């Protein structure tokens, strides 16, 4: 409708703010006492909210995950993910935007021994499934259909992983090494290829994803 929702830092409060598109007035604001700051990226949240017709899902830089009513900003449920799973934060904060699919909201949570992707119920915030841990990057989980199979892709620190929508298991992995932050989103090319890229001189690669009869999905390099 006529609502625009974003995330902001106001002093010591990390905020989710809803504006009227026509006049810019604040319709509502939800705040949590949290402040993330580092020299290169500055202060405040790094992600963008994901909306449905009635709800707002937003992840703050310190891992506070909120589900709010779009109409007035009242909380539906909230969870501090780093505390919930005993995870440390990343150097530049949590920056992945929530992915909504099939009644779930999927986020990149983990670092170290923590789970990687976690799927929560959109309605209750209860965990539906979790994937094995993988050192995270700074991109967002994305829904792809490759080889006629829906799957969730996430570009982590050193690998591109594909996960089953059913239970989060890893369908395939493709190495993407390098010590610098991985931020950009993978891009689907046709029905069987994915383009990945990174800054800091790393470059890009087009990979092909293929199913093997009775076996796992595998990747190969088209060009790099």
C-alpha contacts under 8 A as a table, 3 or more apart, distances in Angstrom:
res1	aa1	res2	aa2	distance
2	X	20	X	5.98
2	X	21	X	5.28
2	X	22	X	7.18
3	X	18	X	6.43
3	X	19	X	5.75
3	X	20	X	5.10
3	X	21	X	5.69
4	X	18	X	5.60
4	X	19	X	5.17
4	X	20	X	6.45
4	X	21	X	6.19
5	X	16	X	7.04
5	X	17	X	5.59
5	X	18	X	4.38
5	X	19	X	6.28
5	X	49	X	6.92
6	X	16	X	5.87
6	X	17	X	5.50
6	X	18	X	6.63
6	X	48	X	6.36
6	X	49	X	6.32
7	X	14	X	7.50
7	X	15	X	5.60
7	X	16	X	4.54
7	X	17	X	6.07
7	X	45	X	6.37
7	X	47	X	7.52
7	X	48	X	6.66
7	X	49	X	7.24
8	X	14	X	6.10
8	X	15	X	5.12
8	X	16	X	6.41
8	X	17	X	7.22
8	X	44	X	6.30
8	X	45	X	6.33
9	X	12	X	7.29
9	X	13	X	5.97
9	X	14	X	4.73
9	X	15	X	5.90
9	X	35	X	7.30
9	X	43	X	7.07
9	X	44	X	4.84
9	X	45	X	6.81
10	X	13	X	5.21
10	X	14	X	6.34
10	X	15	X	6.97
11	X	14	X	7.94
11	X	35	X	7.84
12	X	33	X	5.95
12	X	34	X	5.99
12	X	35	X	5.53
13	X	31	X	5.71
13	X	32	X	5.48
13	X	33	X	4.65
13	X	34	X	5.53
13	X	35	X	6.51
14	X	31	X	5.48
14	X	32	X	5.28
14	X	33	X	6.19
14	X	34	X	5.42
14	X	35	X	6.22
14	X	44	X	6.81
14	X	45	X	7.05
14	X	60	X	7.31
15	X	29	X	6.56
15	X	30	X	5.49
15	X	31	X	4.27
15	X	32	X	6.44
16	X	29	X	5.73
16	X	30	X	5.16
16	X	31	X	6.39
16	X	58	X	7.59
17	X	26	X	7.07
17	X	27	X	7.84
17	X	28	X	6.07
17	X	29	X	4.41
17	X	30	X	6.44
18	X	26	X	5.90
18	X	27	X	5.54
18	X	28	X	5.40
18	X	29	X	6.25
18	X	73	X	7.89
19	X	24	X	5.56
19	X	25	X	5.52
19	X	26	X	4.53
19	X	27	X	5.42
19	X	28	X	7.36
20	X	23	X	5.89
20	X	24	X	5.04
20	X	25	X	5.39
20	X	26	X	6.44
20	X	27	X	6.34
21	X	24	X	5.64
21	X	25	X	7.99
26	X	29	X	7.29
27	X	72	X	7.48
28	X	72	X	6.09
28	X	73	X	6.02
29	X	73	X	6.53
30	X	73	X	6.19
30	X	74	X	7.58
34	X	62	X	7.12
35	X	43	X	7.23
35	X	44	X	6.25
35	X	62	X	7.61
36	X	43	X	5.77
36	X	44	X	5.44
36	X	45	X	7.09
36	X	61	X	6.17
36	X	62	X	6.44
36	X	93	X	7.16
37	X	41	X	7.49
37	X	42	X	5.50
37	X	43	X	4.22
37	X	44	X	6.36
38	X	41	X	5.96
38	X	42	X	5.36
38	X	43	X	6.61
38	X	92	X	6.96
39	X	42	X	5.50
41	X	92	X	7.16
44	X	61	X	6.86
45	X	60	X	5.30
45	X	61	X	4.65
45	X	93	X	7.88
45	X	94	X	7.88
45	X	95	X	7.39
46	X	60	X	7.18
46	X	61	X	5.96
46	X	93	X	7.25
46	X	94	X	6.81
46	X	95	X	4.72
46	X	96	X	7.83
47	X	58	X	7.62
47	X	59	X	6.57
47	X	60	X	6.97
47	X	61	X	7.47
47	X	94	X	7.42
47	X	95	X	4.54
47	X	96	X	5.64
47	X	97	X	5.33
48	X	58	X	6.78
48	X	59	X	7.73
48	X	96	X	7.89
48	X	97	X	5.56
49	X	56	X	6.51
49	X	57	X	5.56
49	X	58	X	4.47
49	X	59	X	7.19
49	X	97	X	6.37
49	X	98	X	7.14
50	X	56	X	5.96
50	X	57	X	5.22
50	X	58	X	6.48
50	X	97	X	6.85
50	X	98	X	6.02
50	X	99	X	7.29
50	X	100	X	7.69
51	X	54	X	7.53
51	X	55	X	5.81
51	X	56	X	4.73
51	X	57	X	6.31
51	X	70	X	7.92
52	X	55	X	5.18
52	X	56	X	6.61
53	X	70	X	7.59
54	X	69	X	6.04
54	X	70	X	5.12
54	X	71	X	6.84
55	X	67	X	6.70
55	X	68	X	5.64
55	X	69	X	4.71
55	X	70	X	4.78
55	X	71	X	7.98
56	X	66	X	7.76
56	X	67	X	5.58
56	X	68	X	5.04
56	X	69	X	6.20
56	X	70	X	5.65
57	X	65	X	7.39
57	X	66	X	5.73
57	X	67	X	4.67
57	X	68	X	6.61
57	X	98	X	6.68
58	X	65	X	5.81
58	X	66	X	5.39
58	X	67	X	6.75
58	X	97	X	7.08
58	X	98	X	6.81
59	X	63	X	6.16
59	X	64	X	5.78
59	X	65	X	4.50
59	X	66	X	6.54
59	X	94	X	7.42
59	X	95	X	7.56
59	X	96	X	7.43
59	X	97	X	6.67
59	X	98	X	7.18
60	X	63	X	5.27
60	X	64	X	5.08
60	X	65	X	6.34
60	X	94	X	6.65
60	X	95	X	7.59
61	X	64	X	7.33
61	X	93	X	4.81
61	X	94	X	4.46
61	X	95	X	6.28
62	X	82	X	7.58
62	X	89	X	6.82
62	X	93	X	6.23
62	X	94	X	6.24
63	X	80	X	5.70
63	X	81	X	5.25
63	X	82	X	5.68
63	X	89	X	7.69
63	X	94	X	6.10
64	X	78	X	7.29
64	X	79	X	5.91
64	X	80	X	4.37
64	X	81	X	6.14
64	X	82	X	7.90
65	X	78	X	5.65
65	X	79	X	5.22
65	X	80	X	6.04
65	X	81	X	6.78
66	X	75	X	7.23
66	X	76	X	7.83
66	X	77	X	6.22
66	X	78	X	4.48
66	X	79	X	6.61
67	X	75	X	6.13
67	X	76	X	5.43
67	X	77	X	5.35
67	X	78	X	6.11
68	X	73	X	5.27
68	X	74	X	5.47
68	X	75	X	4.42
68	X	76	X	5.20
68	X	77	X	7.16
69	X	72	X	5.94
69	X	73	X	4.94
69	X	74	X	5.39
69	X	75	X	6.37
69	X	76	X	6.57
70	X	73	X	5.64
75	X	78	X	7.20
76	X	124	X	7.93
77	X	124	X	6.78
77	X	125	X	6.48
78	X	125	X	7.41
79	X	84	X	7.34
79	X	125	X	7.78
80	X	83	X	5.59
80	X	84	X	5.96
81	X	84	X	4.84
81	X	85	X	6.02
81	X	86	X	7.99
81	X	87	X	7.81
81	X	109	X	6.97
82	X	85	X	5.47
82	X	86	X	5.48
82	X	87	X	4.65
82	X	88	X	6.35
82	X	89	X	6.99
82	X	109	X	7.51
83	X	86	X	4.96
83	X	87	X	6.60
84	X	87	X	7.95
85	X	114	X	6.49
85	X	115	X	7.80
86	X	114	X	7.14
87	X	109	X	7.99
87	X	110	X	6.37
87	X	111	X	6.18
87	X	112	X	7.67
87	X	113	X	7.91
87	X	114	X	5.95
88	X	111	X	6.59
89	X	93	X	6.13
89	X	94	X	7.06
89	X	111	X	7.50
90	X	93	X	4.99
90	X	94	X	6.57
90	X	111	X	7.60
92	X	95	X	7.99
94	X	138	X	7.13
95	X	138	X	5.62
95	X	139	X	6.94
95	X	140	X	7.51
96	X	107	X	6.94
96	X	108	X	6.63
96	X	138	X	6.08
96	X	139	X	5.40
96	X	140	X	4.18
96	X	141	X	7.19
97	X	107	X	7.18
97	X	140	X	5.35
97	X	141	X	7.51
98	X	105	X	6.13
98	X	106	X	5.74
98	X	107	X	5.39
98	X	140	X	7.17
98	X	141	X	7.36
99	X	105	X	5.42
99	X	106	X	5.03
99	X	107	X	6.67
99	X	140	X	7.68
99	X	141	X	6.20
99	X	142	X	6.67
99	X	143	X	7.76
100	X	103	X	7.04
100	X	104	X	5.75
100	X	105	X	4.55
100	X	106	X	6.46
100	X	122	X	7.89
101	X	104	X	5.33
101	X	105	X	6.46
101	X	106	X	7.87
103	X	121	X	6.28
103	X	122	X	5.64
103	X	123	X	7.76
104	X	119	X	5.93
104	X	120	X	5.42
104	X	121	X	4.78
104	X	122	X	5.11
104	X	128	X	7.71
105	X	119	X	5.57
105	X	120	X	5.25
105	X	121	X	6.30
105	X	122	X	5.59
106	X	117	X	6.70
106	X	118	X	5.66
106	X	119	X	4.32
106	X	120	X	6.31
106	X	141	X	7.17
107	X	117	X	5.55
107	X	118	X	5.58
107	X	119	X	6.60
107	X	140	X	7.50
107	X	141	X	6.62
108	X	116	X	5.76
108	X	117	X	4.47
108	X	118	X	6.47
108	X	136	X	7.20
108	X	140	X	7.19
108	X	141	X	6.90
108	X	154	X	7.94
109	X	114	X	7.50
109	X	115	X	6.55
109	X	116	X	5.56
109	X	117	X	5.84
109	X	118	X	6.56
109	X	136	X	7.87
110	X	113	X	7.32
110	X	114	X	4.56
110	X	115	X	4.83
110	X	116	X	4.47
110	X	117	X	7.04
110	X	133	X	5.96
110	X	134	X	6.84
110	X	135	X	7.02
110	X	136	X	6.55
111	X	114	X	5.43
111	X	115	X	7.38
111	X	116	X	7.12
111	X	133	X	6.75
111	X	134	X	6.49
111	X	135	X	5.09
111	X	136	X	6.03
112	X	133	X	6.62
112	X	134	X	6.76
112	X	135	X	5.96
113	X	133	X	5.88
113	X	134	X	7.96
114	X	132	X	7.85
114	X	133	X	5.40
115	X	118	X	6.92
115	X	130	X	6.09
115	X	131	X	5.72
115	X	132	X	5.23
115	X	133	X	4.20
115	X	134	X	7.41
116	X	130	X	6.97
116	X	131	X	5.35
116	X	132	X	5.51
116	X	133	X	4.10
116	X	134	X	5.41
116	X	135	X	7.68
116	X	136	X	7.26
117	X	130	X	5.81
117	X	131	X	5.30
117	X	132	X	7.64
117	X	133	X	7.67
117	X	168	X	7.37
118	X	127	X	7.13
118	X	128	X	7.64
118	X	129	X	5.94
118	X	130	X	4.35
118	X	131	X	6.41
118	X	168	X	7.77
119	X	127	X	5.98
119	X	128	X	5.37
119	X	129	X	5.32
119	X	130	X	6.26
119	X	168	X	7.96
120	X	124	X	7.85
120	X	125	X	5.23
120	X	126	X	5.33
120	X	127	X	4.38
120	X	128	X	5.18
120	X	129	X	7.25
121	X	124	X	5.47
121	X	125	X	4.92
121	X	126	X	5.39
121	X	127	X	6.37
121	X	128	X	6.28
122	X	125	X	5.95
127	X	130	X	7.60
128	X	167	X	7.93
129	X	167	X	5.58
129	X	168	X	6.18
130	X	167	X	7.24
130	X	168	X	5.82
131	X	163	X	7.71
131	X	167	X	7.72
131	X	168	X	4.88
131	X	169	X	5.82
131	X	170	X	7.33
132	X	169	X	7.57
132	X	170	X	7.96
134	X	156	X	6.94
134	X	157	X	7.90
135	X	156	X	6.22
135	X	157	X	5.56
135	X	158	X	7.46
136	X	155	X	7.67
136	X	156	X	4.46
136	X	157	X	5.14
137	X	155	X	6.26
137	X	156	X	4.23
137	X	157	X	4.44
137	X	181	X	6.32
137	X	182	X	5.09
137	X	183	X	6.41
138	X	155	X	7.85
138	X	156	X	7.38
138	X	181	X	7.01
138	X	182	X	5.83
138	X	183	X	4.66
138	X	184	X	7.76
139	X	154	X	7.02
139	X	155	X	6.20
139	X	156	X	7.58
139	X	182	X	6.87
139	X	183	X	4.71
139	X	184	X	5.76
139	X	185	X	5.86
140	X	154	X	6.47
140	X	155	X	7.72
140	X	185	X	6.92
141	X	152	X	6.32
141	X	153	X	5.67
141	X	154	X	4.74
141	X	155	X	7.73
142	X	152	X	5.48
142	X	153	X	5.29
142	X	154	X	6.54
142	X	185	X	7.87
142	X	186	X	7.90
143	X	150	X	7.05
143	X	151	X	5.88
143	X	152	X	4.70
143	X	153	X	6.43
144	X	150	X	5.72
144	X	151	X	5.42
144	X	152	X	6.11
144	X	153	X	6.95
144	X	188	X	7.04
145	X	148	X	5.74
145	X	149	X	5.16
145	X	150	X	4.22
145	X	151	X	6.08
145	X	191	X	6.93
146	X	149	X	5.35
146	X	150	X	6.55
146	X	151	X	7.46
146	X	191	X	5.35
146	X	192	X	5.11
146	X	193	X	7.51
146	X	209	X	7.02
147	X	191	X	6.38
147	X	192	X	5.80
147	X	209	X	7.32
147	X	210	X	6.64
147	X	211	X	6.78
148	X	191	X	7.59
150	X	164	X	7.60
150	X	165	X	7.04
151	X	162	X	6.28
151	X	163	X	5.61
151	X	164	X	5.29
151	X	165	X	5.68
152	X	162	X	5.53
152	X	163	X	5.05
152	X	164	X	6.59
152	X	165	X	6.60
153	X	160	X	7.05
153	X	161	X	5.67
153	X	162	X	4.47
153	X	163	X	6.34
153	X	186	X	7.71
154	X	160	X	5.94
154	X	161	X	5.53
154	X	162	X	6.65
154	X	186	X	7.83
155	X	158	X	7.90
155	X	159	X	6.29
155	X	160	X	4.51
155	X	161	X	6.49
155	X	182	X	7.00
155	X	183	X	7.84
155	X	184	X	7.98
155	X	185	X	7.15
155	X	186	X	7.11
156	X	159	X	5.33
156	X	160	X	5.89
156	X	161	X	7.30
156	X	182	X	6.82
157	X	176	X	7.72
157	X	177	X	7.39
157	X	178	X	7.80
157	X	179	X	7.72
157	X	181	X	6.76
157	X	182	X	5.90
158	X	175	X	6.15
158	X	176	X	4.86
158	X	177	X	4.40
158	X	178	X	6.46
158	X	179	X	7.91
159	X	173	X	6.56
159	X	174	X	5.59
159	X	175	X	4.33
159	X	176	X	4.65
159	X	177	X	6.66
160	X	173	X	5.64
160	X	174	X	5.13
160	X	175	X	6.26
160	X	176	X	6.47
161	X	170	X	6.72
161	X	171	X	7.69
161	X	172	X	6.12
161	X	173	X	4.57
161	X	174	X	6.60
162	X	170	X	5.68
162	X	171	X	5.40
162	X	172	X	5.39
162	X	173	X	6.31
163	X	168	X	5.08
163	X	169	X	5.39
163	X	170	X	4.52
163	X	171	X	5.37
163	X	172	X	7.47
164	X	167	X	5.86
164	X	168	X	4.72
164	X	169	X	5.35
164	X	170	X	6.42
164	X	171	X	6.22
165	X	168	X	5.84
170	X	173	X	7.30
171	X	216	X	6.77
171	X	217	X	6.32
172	X	216	X	7.28
172	X	217	X	5.81
172	X	218	X	6.15
172	X	219	X	7.47
173	X	218	X	7.87
173	X	219	X	7.61
174	X	219	X	6.63
178	X	202	X	7.47
180	X	200	X	6.96
182	X	198	X	5.97
182	X	199	X	7.72
183	X	198	X	6.96
184	X	196	X	7.76
184	X	197	X	6.64
184	X	198	X	6.36
185	X	196	X	7.14
185	X	197	X	7.91
186	X	194	X	6.49
186	X	195	X	5.66
186	X	196	X	4.84
186	X	197	X	7.36
187	X	194	X	5.53
187	X	195	X	5.07
187	X	196	X	6.65
188	X	191	X	7.35
188	X	192	X	7.85
188	X	193	X	6.06
188	X	194	X	4.65
188	X	195	X	6.44
189	X	192	X	6.93
189	X	193	X	4.96
189	X	194	X	5.48
189	X	195	X	6.88
190	X	193	X	6.18
192	X	208	X	5.73
192	X	209	X	5.30
192	X	210	X	6.89
193	X	206	X	6.77
193	X	207	X	5.52
193	X	208	X	4.39
193	X	209	X	5.88
194	X	206	X	5.75
194	X	207	X	5.39
194	X	208	X	6.55
194	X	209	X	7.72
195	X	204	X	7.12
195	X	205	X	5.80
195	X	206	X	4.49
195	X	207	X	6.43
196	X	204	X	5.55
196	X	205	X	5.51
196	X	206	X	6.55
197	X	202	X	7.42
197	X	203	X	5.66
197	X	204	X	3.99
197	X	205	X	6.44
198	X	201	X	7.50
198	X	202	X	5.57
198	X	203	X	5.74
198	X	204	X	6.47
199	X	202	X	5.70
199	X	203	X	6.60
203	X	224	X	7.74
204	X	224	X	5.92
205	X	221	X	7.19
205	X	222	X	7.62
205	X	223	X	5.87
205	X	224	X	4.22
206	X	221	X	6.18
206	X	222	X	5.47
206	X	223	X	5.49
206	X	224	X	6.36
207	X	219	X	6.34
207	X	220	X	5.52
207	X	221	X	4.54
207	X	222	X	5.41
207	X	223	X	7.29
208	X	219	X	5.43
208	X	220	X	5.27
208	X	221	X	6.27
208	X	222	X	6.43
209	X	217	X	6.73
209	X	218	X	5.72
209	X	219	X	4.58
209	X	220	X	6.78
210	X	217	X	5.54
210	X	218	X	5.38
210	X	219	X	6.30
211	X	215	X	7.25
211	X	216	X	6.38
211	X	217	X	4.34
211	X	218	X	6.34
212	X	215	X	5.03
212	X	216	X	5.99
212	X	217	X	5.98
212	X	218	X	7.32
221	X	224	X	7.16
